[in-house]
């Protein structure tokens, strides 16, 4: 594990968005370079890490993949609290998932500091030709208006990755390195929090990597 030093960054990134937009698939594509069409819905949140080097700085990202179901919405603050960056995800084939970004944005603005790094990912680009409901231009105009021109929008496909998913996390890491926003090195892996009333089989499916 990386220690804390001037050339080391350890940062928390939270992934938010509606149910079914592909948050877990996107994170697993980045970390494991794989895709499973049969991934199950995340319960509560799952925790994963990724190490890489950006601008001569060793980076360890703590990536918290949160559940999108409404019944877990009240639990979201415990997962994004203390995060340095947030990745908001919507599905380009679902206008509803795009419109629901506004509630996540408002929640982050109420509860997080202004220096939170926010990036938006439009997933399921592989379905754009036949099922697109949200145009890139409309999404970019909205994001620029609500989050500012510095907020980047990436259209990606967790199923057929072209490298842009990795670009998202490299961008996040680079911004944090430039800001010198470092977290203290941790001695152990943080606990994945789950609802107490879930069945054991359901809890097992939401362990690391969300499968």
Secondary structure, 3 states (H helix, E strand, C coil): CCCCCCCEEEEEEEEEECCCCCHHHHHHHHHHCCCCCCCCCCCCEEEEEEEEEECCEEEEEEEEEECCCHHHHHHHHHHHCCCCEEEEEEECCCHHHHHCHHHHHHHHHHHCCCCCEEEEEEECHHHHHHHCCCCHHHHHHHHHHHHCCCCCEEECCCCCCCCHHHHHHHHHHHHHHHHCCCCCCCCCCCCCCCCCCCCHHHHHHCCHHHC
